[in-house]
Amino acid sequence: FVKLRILLQTVAASFMALFWSMVLLGVLNFGGAVFLCQSLQDVIADETVEEELRLWIFRMYGTSGRALWTMFEFIHSGGWPNYARRVIEEVHWAYAVFYALYVSVVVFAVTRIITALFLRDTLQVAANDTDMMVQENLQKTRKYLARLKELFELADVSGDGMLTCEELEGVCHVPEVRMYLRMLELEIYEVRSLFDLLDSGRGAVSLPEFIAGIMRLKGQARAMDIVALSITCDKIHARCSDIERLMNERGNQVARVESTSTFCEAAAGGPAQPTLGNCRYS
C-alpha cells in the first residue's frame, strides 16, 4: 500500500492548494457562464432563429445553472469544441474571440499549472517517504551486486572461485566488458592498480573480496573513504606541527645554553662548564 499512502499524503499535504485551485476554477467557471448566459438570451428569445438552435442554446446556456454545468464540462471534459462550435458558426463569429481566450487561459494554462503543482507535491512526498527510499535503495543494491557477481564469474576463466590479476586483465581488454563496467559506474584505466586495491596479499581475490572492494571504490563508500583519508591527513599534519613546535623550543633552549656558555667563558677567561640555569667557572 505504498502508492496509496503516498497518494493520501499528497492529498493531505496539498489540501490548501487544492482548495484554492477549486476556488480559482470556480470563479473562472462562473464568469464564463454568466457572460454566455446573458449574451445568448436574445438569441433564445429571437423567433427568427431556427427553433432547433434555440433549443440547443437553451439546453446549454439558457439558465445560470445550465450555463455553469456546461462550462464545468467545457473545462474538464476535454470536449470543449462541442460546446463552442455551434455558437461560433450559427450565432456570431465574435464568440470565437471569447472561446479562444477562455481555452488558452483556463483550459490550457490554468489547469496545467494546477496539474504541475500537484505533480510537484507528489514527487516531493515520494522523495521524502523513508520506507520507499529504503526499498528503492535496497533494490538498486541487489541489482548492482548481481551484476558484480556476473562480472566476477565472467572474469574467472579457471572457475576456481578466485580471480587473479591476469584473468582480470584478460576480461577488461574486451570492449563489451569495458562498456559493462561503465554501466556499473566503474572507470578502469589501470587493471594492475585496481587489482592491488582489491587484493589482500594472496595474489587472488575471492567473490566477497571483489564485491567489497568494488563497493568501496564507487559512490558514497568512496566519498567516505576520501573524507576519512582527509581527516587522517589533518591529524598527521597536526602532529607534525606539534613536533615542529617542540623542535623549535628545543632549538631555542640549545641556543640559549650555547650563548650562556660563551658568556661564561668570556667572563672566566677560560673554558666553562655551562648548565641550563647558571654559570660554573673553572
HELIX and SHEET records of a PDB file:
HELIX    1   1 VAL A    2  ALA A   13  1                                  12    
HELIX    2   2 PHE A   15  SER A   39  1                                  25    
HELIX    3   3 GLN A   41  ALA A   45  1                                   5    
HELIX    4   4 GLU A   51  TYR A   61  1                                  11    
HELIX    5   5 SER A   64  HIS A   76  1                                  13    
HELIX    6   6 PRO A   81  GLU A   90  1                                  10    
HELIX    7   7 TYR A   95  TYR A  102  1                                   8    
HELIX    8   8 VAL A  103  VAL A  110  3                                   8    
HELIX    9   9 THR A  111  ALA A  127  1                                  17    
HELIX   10  10 THR A  130  ALA A  155  1                                  26    
HELIX   11  11 CYS A  165  CYS A  172  1                                   8    
HELIX   12  12 PRO A  175  MET A  183  1                                   9    
HELIX   13  13 VAL A  191  LEU A  198  1                                   8    
HELIX   14  14 LEU A  207  ARG A  216  1                                  10    
HELIX   15  15 GLY A  219  ALA A  268  1                                  50    
SHEET    1   A 2 MET A 162  THR A 164  0                                        
SHEET    2   A 2 ALA A 204  SER A 206 -1                                        
SHEET    1   B 2 GLN A 273  PRO A 274  0                                        
SHEET    2   B 2 CYS A 279  ARG A 280 -1                                        
END                                                                             
